[in-house]
């Protein structure tokens, strides 16, 4: 079974600049105070395959906290939290933890889960929302570290069957979680920016191409053969 590769994206610079819009990037609500992290700029080193991945921001620490908010109000901004918000289900929470552990296994990163409250906020939120209500027809989206109050947050489409269990390494859902977390860490889509023979998943799960030269629309086998 083939599925169009439309699993997610990072919110664009233009959307981030839409103050007070329906996207709600800098809402009038009190911003969340992160437990540990702030964003900082990244200088591209001039190496094509590395430059292609770097959005331009990163976290100032490798020790990040994450949470699964039980209430939309805990997020501290409008937009995604206002549209059919739902907490992440327990089986999907387990998959998120596994995806974060996979990132930790290849990067100098530690992820610590905390309980989100009205006064204690994680660096990264994971939540469910009707993303189509804010113009996103993808299965998920995430915010780069430097994207203000939402920075580091990952949102998944509430009614997308992609997020129904089971979840396992090699499934599209697990791949998509890894991809969205990559955006929350500061990685962009390198499609068309990588050295052409490297433009595929063998080199980066942030890529839209499964293999070099793959034509659009990109597809992925939902159930591994």
Secondary structure by P-SEA (a helix, b strand, c coil): cccccccccccccccccccccccccccccccccccbbbbbbbbbcccaaaaaacccccccccbbbbbbcccccccccccccccccccccaaaaaaaaaaaaaaaacccbbbbbbbbcccccccbbbbcccccccccccccccccccccccccbbbccccccccccccccccaaaaaaaaaaaaaacccccccccccccccccccccccccccccccccccccccc
